[in-house]
Structures are given as C-alpha cells and as structure tokens.
C-alpha cells in the first residue's frame, strides 16, 4: 500500500479537532499505541501494539512535492510480546514510542491527533493510496487529488509547508 502524508507539531489538539470537524471529518476512535522500532537494512520496521491488536509494519518514505510518499506493508501479529523479544534479539532494538492517538477520517484521508510521550502534541495526515499507479484505492482519485485533500486540511489547521516534519517520532526523541 501507499499513502501521502504530512506530520507537524500541534499546540492545541482540541482546536485542530474542531477545525477538522468543520471540514467534514468524522471522529472514529481514540486509543493508546506502543511502537517498537527495530534495526533494519532498508526502510523502517515497527511493531505497533494497539490493544487488543498488534501489527508488524514495514515502510519506506520518499519526498513528494513537500510531503512524504510512503510505501508500506502491514502484517497482523498474534503474540506481540514474543514477537518484540524475538525481533529485538535478531535485529536489535532501535526505539520505542508511546502515544495516545485520536483518529478522524474523511473519505480516504485520515487525521491523527497524537499526544506523544516526552514530545507533546502532533498531527499526522495520511491520504491512503493504492498499491500502484496514480489511483487512490477504491476512490478513483489521483495523487494530485490526494495532495489537494492534504493541503486543504493543512490550511484549515493553519499549518504551513515550513512547519512540516520529515522525521519519525523516535528520530525527534533522539534529537532531544
């Protein structure tokens, strides 16, 4: 799968939620997540635990006109504790990120309002794309249409292009 994404700091998650609701985004759920990252040769590999579920997610990112274009694979995990221990021994542990996430959606666009331990408030926008070509999975939209939707939400949130963050949460944590 692929997605077009933007990440940015947010001082006021409640104001961002209100702005998204005004655009027609619907609240879906709020939950806690634990992401454990492992040392890999290419891309990033994380074990995402969102009780009662867990997944292994491998992804790589490229720049796409100021946004990040990610290619990713997701595999469900039945035993996250044993999987974390095995991968830590085999590959090496890189980092762990804990956050509380509120999810809002509109069509193929997801807005994550995150409260990340030790870092504070952030927003992530993901426009979900299909596996190949320019078509958005099931929506018949192009990457350009996805870009328009992301830009619309960024504008409503008052986030300029210079405020976008290319680093992962664990990379921001490492910078201190």
RAQUIDA-V312479 format. One record per pair of residues at least 24 apart in sequence whose C-alpha atoms are under 10 Angstrom apart, sorted by sequence separation. I is the first residue (numbers start at 1). GAP is how many residues later the second one is. D is the distance in Angstrom with one decimal. If there is no record, write none. Layout:
i gap d
I GAP D
I GAP D
//
This chain:
i gap d
53 24 7.6
54 24 7.1
55 24 9.6
56 24 9.0
125 24 9.6
126 24 7.6
53 25 7.8
54 25 8.0
55 25 7.9
125 25 6.7
48 26 9.8
52 26 9.8
53 26 9.3
54 26 6.3
125 26 9.6
43 27 9.9
45 27 9.7
47 27 9.7
53 27 8.6
54 27 9.8
56 27 9.1
43 28 9.5
44 28 9.4
45 28 9.7
46 28 9.8
47 28 9.6
48 28 9.5
49 28 9.1
55 28 10.0
56 28 9.7
108 28 7.9
125 28 8.1
43 29 9.4
47 29 9.6
48 29 9.1
51 29 9.9
108 29 8.3
125 29 8.4
47 30 8.5
108 30 8.9
124 30 9.8
49 31 7.1
108 31 7.6
123 31 9.7
48 32 8.5
49 32 9.4
107 32 8.3
47 33 7.5
108 33 9.5
47 34 9.7
123 34 9.4
47 36 8.2
48 36 9.8
123 36 9.8
47 37 7.0
109 37 7.9
46 38 9.3
108 38 8.2
111 39 9.5
47 40 9.3
109 40 7.5
110 40 9.4
124 40 9.7
46 41 9.8
108 41 9.2
109 41 7.6
123 41 9.8
124 41 9.7
45 42 10.0
107 42 9.7
111 42 8.8
106 43 9.5
122 43 9.9
109 44 9.5
38 46 9.0
37 47 9.3
46 47 9.8
122 47 9.5
36 48 7.5
39 48 9.1
46 48 9.4
48 48 9.9
38 49 7.1
39 49 8.4
45 49 9.6
46 49 9.2
47 49 9.4
48 49 9.5
49 49 9.6
37 50 9.5
38 50 6.7
41 50 9.6
44 50 9.9
46 50 9.0
48 50 9.8
50 50 10.0
119 50 8.1
36 51 9.9
37 51 8.9
38 51 9.8
39 51 9.3
40 51 6.8
46 51 10.0
119 51 9.6
36 52 9.2
38 52 9.3
39 52 5.5
40 52 8.4
117 52 9.7
38 53 6.2
39 53 5.4
40 53 9.7
116 53 7.9
119 53 7.9
37 54 10.0
38 54 5.7
39 54 6.1
40 54 9.1
118 54 10.0
119 54 7.0
37 55 8.9
38 55 4.7
39 55 5.6
118 55 7.5
5 56 9.5
37 56 6.3
38 56 4.9
39 56 9.0
70 56 9.5
117 56 9.4
2 57 9.1
4 57 9.4
36 57 7.6
37 57 5.2
38 57 7.1
69 57 9.5
116 57 9.9
119 57 9.0
1 58 9.5
2 58 9.7
3 58 9.5
4 58 9.6
5 58 9.7
36 58 7.6
37 58 5.1
38 58 9.1
68 58 9.4
69 58 9.5
70 58 9.6
71 58 9.3
118 58 9.3
2 59 9.6
4 59 9.4
5 59 9.3
36 59 5.9
37 59 6.1
70 59 9.4
71 59 9.7
72 59 9.2
4 60 7.9
6 60 8.6
7 60 8.7
35 60 8.2
36 60 4.4
37 60 8.3
69 60 9.5
71 60 8.2
5 61 9.7
6 61 5.6
7 61 8.8
35 61 5.6
36 61 6.5
71 61 9.8
5 62 5.9
6 62 6.4
34 62 7.1
35 62 5.1
36 62 8.8
4 63 6.7
5 63 5.2
6 63 9.1
34 63 5.8
35 63 6.4
4 64 5.7
5 64 6.4
33 64 8.1
34 64 4.6
35 64 8.5
3 65 8.2
4 65 4.6
5 65 7.5
33 65 5.8
34 65 6.7
3 66 5.8
4 66 6.4
32 66 7.4
33 66 5.4
34 66 9.0
2 67 7.1
3 67 5.3
4 67 9.1
32 67 5.8
33 67 6.2
2 68 5.4
3 68 6.7
31 68 8.5
32 68 4.4
33 68 7.3
1 69 8.3
2 69 4.4
3 69 8.2
31 69 5.8
32 69 6.1
1 70 5.7
2 70 6.1
30 70 7.2
31 70 5.5
32 70 8.9
99 70 9.7
1 71 5.4
2 71 8.7
30 71 5.6
31 71 6.6
97 71 9.8
98 71 9.5
1 72 6.4
29 72 8.3
30 72 4.2
31 72 8.6
97 72 7.0
98 72 9.7
1 73 8.7
29 73 5.9
30 73 6.2
96 73 9.2
97 73 6.3
28 74 7.7
29 74 5.5
30 74 9.2
69 74 9.7
95 74 9.6
96 74 6.9
27 75 7.8
28 75 5.5
29 75 7.5
95 75 6.2
27 76 6.1
28 76 5.4
29 76 10.0
94 76 8.6
95 76 8.7
97 76 8.7
26 77 8.5
27 77 4.3
28 77 7.0
94 77 9.9
96 77 9.6
25 78 9.6
26 78 5.2
27 78 6.6
95 78 9.1
25 79 5.8
26 79 5.3
27 79 9.2
64 79 9.6
95 79 8.9
24 80 9.6
25 80 5.1
26 80 6.4
67 80 8.4
24 81 8.5
25 81 4.8
26 81 9.6
33 81 9.9
24 82 6.7
25 82 8.5
28 82 9.7
30 82 9.5
32 82 9.5
65 82 9.0
21 83 8.3
23 83 8.8
24 83 9.7
27 83 10.0
30 83 9.2
31 83 9.9
32 83 9.5
33 83 9.6
64 83 9.3
67 83 9.1
20 84 7.8
21 84 9.4
25 84 8.8
26 84 9.6
27 84 9.3
30 84 9.6
32 84 9.9
67 84 9.7
17 85 8.9
20 85 8.9
21 85 9.6
25 85 8.5
26 85 9.6
17 86 9.5
20 86 9.2
25 86 8.3
17 87 8.1
13 89 9.4
20 91 8.2
17 94 8.9
67 94 8.7
16 95 9.7
17 95 9.5
66 95 7.1
17 96 7.6
66 96 9.1
68 96 9.8
16 97 8.0
67 97 7.9
68 97 9.5
66 98 8.2
67 98 9.2
68 98 7.4
13 99 9.9
14 99 8.9
66 99 9.9
67 99 8.3
13 100 6.4
66 100 9.3
12 101 9.7
13 101 7.9
13 102 8.4
10 103 8.4
63 103 8.8
5 104 9.4
7 104 9.9
9 104 9.8
10 104 8.8
62 104 9.8
3 105 9.6
4 105 9.2
5 105 9.4
6 105 9.7
7 105 9.3
9 105 9.3
10 105 9.3
61 105 9.3
3 106 9.3
5 106 9.7
16 106 9.9
17 106 9.9
16 107 8.4
13 108 6.7
11 109 8.1
12 109 7.4
13 109 7.7
9 110 9.3
10 110 8.2
11 110 6.0
12 110 9.0
13 110 8.0
9 111 8.1
10 111 5.1
11 111 7.7
9 112 6.0
10 112 4.7
11 112 9.7
8 113 8.8
9 113 4.2
10 113 6.2
8 114 5.6
9 114 6.2
10 114 9.8
7 115 7.2
8 115 5.4
9 115 8.9
7 116 5.7
8 116 6.6
6 117 8.1
7 117 4.4
8 117 9.0
6 118 5.6
7 118 6.6
5 119 6.9
6 119 5.2
7 119 8.9
5 120 5.3
6 120 6.8
4 121 8.0
5 121 4.4
6 121 9.2
3 122 9.5
4 122 5.6
5 122 6.3
3 123 6.0
4 123 5.1
5 123 8.6
2 124 9.6
3 124 5.3
4 124 6.6
44 124 9.8
2 125 8.7
3 125 4.4
4 125 7.2
2 126 6.3
3 126 4.9
1 127 8.0
2 127 4.9
3 127 7.8
1 128 6.7
2 128 5.9
3 128 9.2
25 128 9.6
1 129 5.6
2 129 5.9
23 129 8.9
1 130 4.5
2 130 7.9
23 130 7.8
1 131 7.9
3 133 9.0
20 133 7.0
23 133 7.9
37 133 8.3
2 134 9.0
19 134 8.5
20 134 9.6
22 134 8.9
35 134 9.8
36 134 9.4
2 135 9.3
35 135 9.3
1 136 8.9
19 136 9.8
20 136 7.3
16 137 9.7
19 137 6.1
20 137 7.6
16 138 9.9
18 138 9.9
19 138 6.3
4 139 7.9
18 139 9.3
19 139 9.5
3 140 9.1
16 140 8.3
17 140 8.9
5 141 9.5
16 141 5.8
4 142 7.2
5 142 8.9
15 142 8.2
16 142 8.9
3 143 8.9
4 143 7.3
6 144 7.7
13 144 10.0
5 145 7.7
6 145 9.3
4 146 8.2
8 146 9.4
7 147 9.8
10 147 9.0
6 148 8.6
10 148 9.8
10 149 8.9
9 150 8.8
8 151 7.6
7 152 9.8
8 152 9.3
8 153 9.5
10 153 10.0
8 154 9.6
9 154 7.6
6 155 9.4
8 155 6.1
9 155 8.0
7 156 8.5
8 156 5.0
9 156 7.9
6 157 9.7
7 157 5.6
8 157 5.4
6 158 6.4
7 158 5.3
8 158 8.7
5 159 9.9
6 159 7.3
7 159 7.0
8 159 9.8
6 160 8.0
7 160 8.4
5 161 9.7
7 161 8.8
7 162 9.7
//
